[in-house]
Amino acid sequence: MTSESTDQRLADYERSFRKAGLPLFSEEFSASKDIFNRALPLLGIVFIGELLGAGQLAWSWWQNVLAIAGALAIVLVAIGVMNRARDRAFSAIPSSIDAPELIGFVLLPAVLPLIFGGQIGSAVVTAVGNLALLAVILGVGAYGLPSILRWVPGRIASQLRASLSLIAKALPLLAIFILLAFPTQELWAIFSHPTRGIYAVLVGLFVLLAVGFLAVRLPREAGRLEAEVAEGPPLSRSQRINVGLVMFVSQALQVLIVSVMVFVFLAGFGVLAVDDSLRIQWLGSTGHELFHFTLFNERLELTSELLRVAAGLAAFSGFYFAIAMLTDDTYRSEFLEELTSEMKHSFVARAEYLKLRKRAGVT
């Protein structure tokens, strides 16, 4: 086998890993090549914007122009010195990001407020902010989140089918709870009366509980999945986290689909079944009408209170569904069946990929 064909096969394997949301299965994955270089446009925009930190609002316009021009000169000289230290032309534009460039991104914009006006607080905030930005980019990219997000659209159709299948099993118990809870004065009061901030906290609480439950349970499921379908050497910690994130996104997508379905059903059901007299009985008023239409000579109204109740019950339904999928053996086996099949293909491909690298002498 020629070196060119081997390189092509290795590239094909790595492309398939990225397509499956598992870029860390590639041995060529590196922070400088696959994360920070791809974030170069964002880092460039932030860096240029921070040149304005050399100015001050208390100065006149011409003083600010001079300060920014001086800051630009300092930055260009610093980049030139860095280029010469790395045996590049003084005026060369860096084509890749390594440790010196990252250090410069953190420190150079922070030094400018110190030079121009002695703004210590601004300097500290700038340095800490840039360091935090790099940490976020590294944390997001190191575990393949961009590849996972690109993988999501291709999964929507299969996730919709899986969600319909799972909700068909969960529907009897879930439907009983929803239909008993929906037409109650207490529930309408809970979701209709709070301010927008408190309402957001109430709904967000269900979301946080569901996310927290998944975050606690899915590492165990990822380990179990690896034991069932793994081929080749054990996964590294980062690769195992990558697998866990794929599982998390897959289940979160199903939970989201189920929650949206519940919301749409309750909103439609409420428009048909809840009229002015019921809203007056439950809320003490007719509510805030968003729009109305006529069907079979009946005036039907959509109110903001109805949407609040529907969204609240949908959030709770998503929380219940997330728990059921990983605690009920029937739901769990069905949820993992399709995902395990796809993962097994990726694990087998990884084993073949590592063997090919070993035969080709690639380290």
BELBELNOR-V475269 format. One record per backbone hydrogen bond with DSSP energy under -1.0 kcal/mol. NH is the residue of the N-H (numbers start at 1). CO is the residue of the C=O. Records with the same first field share a line. If there is no record, write none. Layout:
NH = CO  CO
This chain:
6 = 2
7 = 3
8 = 4
9 = 5
10 = 6
11 = 7
12 = 8
13 = 9
14 = 10
15 = 11
16 = 12
17 = 13
18 = 14
19 = 15
20 = 16
21 = 18
22 = 17
25 = 22
26 = 23
29 = 26
34 = 30
35 = 31
36 = 31
37 = 32
39 = 35
40 = 37
43 = 39
44 = 40
45 = 41
46 = 42
47 = 43
48 = 44
49 = 45
50 = 46
51 = 48
52 = 49
53 = 50
54 = 51
55 = 52
59 = 56
64 = 60
65 = 61
66 = 62
67 = 63
68 = 64
69 = 65
70 = 66
71 = 67
72 = 68
73 = 69
74 = 70
75 = 71
76 = 72
77 = 73
78 = 74
79 = 75
80 = 76
81 = 77
82 = 78
83 = 79
84 = 80
85 = 81
87 = 84
88 = 83
92 = 89
102 = 98
103 = 99
104 = 100
105 = 101
106 = 102
107 = 103
108 = 104
111 = 107
112 = 108
115 = 111
116 = 112
117 = 115
118 = 114
119 = 113
120 = 118
123 = 119
124 = 120
125 = 121
126 = 122
127 = 123
128 = 124
129 = 125
130 = 126
131 = 127
132 = 128
133 = 129
134 = 130
135 = 131
136 = 132
137 = 133
138 = 134
139 = 135
140 = 136
141 = 137
142 = 138
144 = 141
145 = 140
148 = 144
149 = 145
150 = 146
151 = 147
152 = 148
155 = 152
159 = 155
160 = 156
161 = 157
162 = 158
163 = 159
164 = 160
165 = 161
166 = 162
167 = 163
168 = 164
170 = 166
171 = 167
174 = 170
175 = 171
176 = 172
177 = 173
178 = 174
179 = 175
180 = 176
181 = 177
182 = 178
184 = 182
188 = 184
189 = 185
190 = 186
191 = 187
192 = 188
193 = 189
199 = 195
200 = 196
201 = 197
202 = 198
203 = 199
204 = 200
205 = 201
206 = 202
207 = 203
208 = 204
209 = 205
210 = 206
211 = 207
212 = 208
213 = 209
214 = 210
215 = 211
216 = 212
217 = 213
218 = 214
221 = 217
222 = 218
223 = 219
224 = 220
225 = 221
226 = 222
227 = 223
228 = 224
229 = 225
230 = 226
240 = 236
241 = 237
242 = 238
243 = 239
244 = 240
245 = 241
246 = 242
247 = 243
248 = 244
249 = 245
250 = 246
251 = 247
252 = 248
253 = 249
254 = 250
255 = 251
256 = 252
257 = 253
258 = 254
259 = 255
260 = 256
261 = 257
262 = 258
263 = 259
264 = 260
265 = 261
266 = 262
267 = 263
268 = 264
269 = 265
270 = 266
271 = 267
272 = 268
273 = 269
274 = 270
279 = 275
280 = 276
281 = 277
282 = 278
283 = 279
284 = 280
290 = 302
291 = 302
293 = 300
295 = 298
298 = 295
300 = 293
302 = 291
304 = 288
307 = 303
308 = 304
309 = 305
310 = 306
311 = 307
312 = 308
313 = 309
314 = 310
315 = 311
316 = 312
317 = 313
318 = 314
319 = 315
320 = 316
321 = 317
322 = 318
323 = 319
324 = 320
325 = 321
327 = 323
328 = 324
332 = 328
333 = 329
334 = 330
335 = 331
336 = 332
337 = 333
340 = 336
341 = 337
342 = 338
343 = 339
344 = 340
345 = 341
346 = 342
347 = 343
348 = 344
349 = 345
350 = 346
351 = 347
352 = 348
353 = 349
354 = 350
355 = 351
356 = 352
357 = 353
358 = 354
359 = 355
360 = 356
362 = 357
